Amino acid sequence: MVDPQKQKILDEVHRHLRAATRGVVVLVIGVIALVSYMIDPWELSFKEEKPLAELPKYEAPAPEFENGIHLATGFKEGENLDIVIANCTSCHSAKMVTQNRATREGWQTMIRWMQETQNLWDLGDSEPLILDYLAKYYAPEKAGRRQPLTNIDWYELKD
């Protein structure tokens, strides 16, 4: 036999569950009604579709450059820049690229790391073009000694 106090609590829980279920059903029906009100089924079913050949072609605006730098991204102007922008900036900012320097093999290693750990897609035929661009414009810079300081106004510290 179930304790009357426990039975009362169970009945109350069941009552709340039934009310919540009714609320969810009403909500779902409301959403379906709203969507069906917004979409005309006659328009969808009898609409003529144009073949792809007849659709207008999208032409992206020409990129703007200043002093050899792509203004929107900061990338250096060069061959295959559009492919680099399309593939690299879809996941991160161009600054992630422009702040780095690497050889072609180094860039390829970074791409492999992104594919293995960051879900970067297979770049396919674009990969060699991307690597060409990165290896040319973002190759390691030879670091040497800094240039000597010139035109310095020396002064003496007084006690």
C-alpha positions as CSV (number, residue, x, y, z in Angstrom):
1,M,0.0,0.0,0.0
2,V,1.3,3.5,-0.9
3,D,1.6,6.1,1.7
4,P,-1.2,8.7,1.3
5,Q,1.2,11.6,1.5
6,K,3.4,10.0,-1.2
7,Q,0.3,9.3,-3.3
8,K,-0.8,13.0,-3.0
9,I,2.7,14.1,-4.2
10,L,2.6,11.7,-7.1
11,D,-0.9,12.9,-8.1
12,E,0.3,16.5,-8.0
13,V,3.4,15.7,-10.1
14,H,1.2,13.8,-12.7
15,R,-1.2,16.8,-12.8
16,H,1.7,19.2,-13.5
17,L,3.2,16.8,-16.2
18,R,-0.2,16.7,-18.0
19,A,-0.5,20.5,-17.9
20,A,3.1,20.8,-19.3
21,T,2.4,18.3,-22.0
22,R,-0.8,20.2,-23.0
23,G,1.3,23.4,-23.1
24,V,3.9,21.8,-25.4
25,V,1.2,20.4,-27.7
26,V,-0.5,23.9,-27.9
27,L,2.9,25.5,-28.6
28,V,3.7,23.0,-31.4
29,I,0.3,23.5,-33.0
30,G,0.8,27.2,-32.8
31,V,4.2,27.1,-34.5
32,I,2.7,24.9,-37.3
33,A,-0.2,27.3,-37.7
34,L,2.2,30.2,-37.9
35,V,4.5,28.6,-40.4
36,S,1.5,27.5,-42.6
37,Y,0.1,31.0,-42.4
38,M,3.5,32.5,-43.6
39,I,4.0,30.0,-46.4
40,D,1.5,29.7,-49.2
41,P,1.5,26.1,-50.3
42,W,0.0,26.9,-53.7
43,E,2.9,29.3,-54.4
44,L,5.4,26.6,-53.5
45,S,3.8,23.8,-55.5
46,F,3.2,25.6,-58.8
47,K,6.3,27.8,-58.9
48,E,8.4,27.4,-62.0
49,E,12.1,26.8,-61.4
50,K,14.6,28.4,-63.7
51,P,17.5,26.2,-64.9
52,L,20.8,27.1,-63.4
53,A,22.1,28.3,-66.7
54,E,19.4,31.0,-66.8
55,L,20.1,32.4,-63.3
56,P,22.1,35.6,-63.1
57,K,25.8,35.1,-62.2
58,Y,27.0,36.6,-59.0
59,E,30.0,38.8,-59.4
60,A,31.8,39.8,-56.3
61,P,32.9,43.4,-56.2
62,A,36.6,43.9,-57.1
63,P,38.8,43.9,-54.0
64,E,40.3,47.3,-53.0
65,F,44.0,47.5,-52.5
66,E,46.2,50.2,-51.1
67,N,50.0,50.0,-51.4
68,G,49.7,46.3,-52.3
69,I,47.5,45.5,-49.2
70,H,44.0,44.2,-49.5
71,L,42.1,46.7,-47.4
72,A,39.3,44.4,-46.1
73,T,41.7,41.7,-44.8
74,G,45.2,43.1,-44.6
75,F,46.6,40.3,-46.9
76,K,49.3,41.2,-49.4
77,E,48.1,41.5,-53.0
78,G,49.0,38.5,-55.1
79,E,48.0,35.5,-57.2
80,N,45.4,33.2,-55.5
81,L,44.5,35.8,-52.9
82,D,40.8,35.2,-53.5
83,I,41.2,31.4,-52.7
84,V,43.2,32.2,-49.6
85,I,40.5,34.7,-48.4
86,A,37.7,32.2,-49.2
87,N,39.4,29.3,-47.3
88,C,41.2,31.0,-44.4
89,T,38.9,33.8,-43.3
90,S,35.8,31.6,-43.2
91,C,37.1,30.2,-39.9
92,H,39.4,32.9,-38.5
93,S,40.6,36.5,-39.1
94,A,43.2,37.3,-41.7
95,K,45.4,38.5,-38.8
96,M,45.9,34.8,-37.8
97,V,47.7,34.4,-41.1
98,T,49.4,37.7,-41.5
99,Q,51.1,37.5,-38.1
100,N,52.8,34.2,-39.0
101,R,55.7,33.4,-41.2
102,A,56.6,29.9,-42.4
103,T,58.1,27.9,-45.3
104,R,55.8,26.0,-47.6
105,E,56.3,22.9,-45.5
106,G,55.6,24.9,-42.4
107,W,52.3,26.2,-43.8
108,Q,51.4,22.7,-44.9
109,T,52.0,21.5,-41.3
110,M,49.7,24.2,-40.0
111,I,47.0,23.2,-42.5
112,R,47.3,19.5,-41.4
113,W,47.1,20.6,-37.8
114,M,43.9,22.5,-38.5
115,Q,42.5,19.6,-40.4
116,E,43.3,17.1,-37.6
117,T,42.2,19.3,-34.6
118,Q,40.0,22.1,-35.9
119,N,37.8,20.4,-38.4
120,L,39.3,22.1,-41.4
121,W,37.9,20.6,-44.6
122,D,40.0,18.9,-47.3
123,L,41.3,21.8,-49.4
124,G,41.5,19.6,-52.6
125,D,42.9,21.4,-55.6
126,S,43.0,24.7,-53.8
127,E,45.7,23.5,-51.3
128,P,48.7,23.9,-53.6
129,L,47.4,27.4,-54.7
130,I,47.0,28.4,-51.0
131,L,50.5,27.1,-50.2
132,D,52.0,29.0,-53.2
133,Y,50.5,32.2,-52.0
134,L,51.4,31.7,-48.3
135,A,55.0,30.5,-49.1
136,K,55.6,33.5,-51.3
137,Y,54.0,36.3,-49.3
138,Y,54.4,35.0,-45.8
139,A,57.7,33.3,-45.9
140,P,60.2,33.5,-43.0
141,E,62.0,36.7,-42.8
142,K,65.7,36.6,-42.3
143,A,66.5,38.0,-38.9
144,G,69.8,39.6,-38.4
145,R,71.2,42.1,-36.0
146,R,69.2,45.2,-35.5
147,Q,70.5,48.3,-37.1
148,P,72.7,50.5,-34.9
149,L,70.9,53.5,-33.3
150,T,71.7,56.8,-34.8
151,N,70.9,60.5,-34.1
152,I,70.6,60.0,-30.4
153,D,70.5,62.9,-28.1
154,W,72.5,61.7,-25.1
155,Y,72.2,63.3,-21.7
156,E,73.8,62.8,-18.4
157,L,71.8,61.9,-15.3
158,K,72.5,64.2,-12.4
159,D,72.7,63.0,-8.8
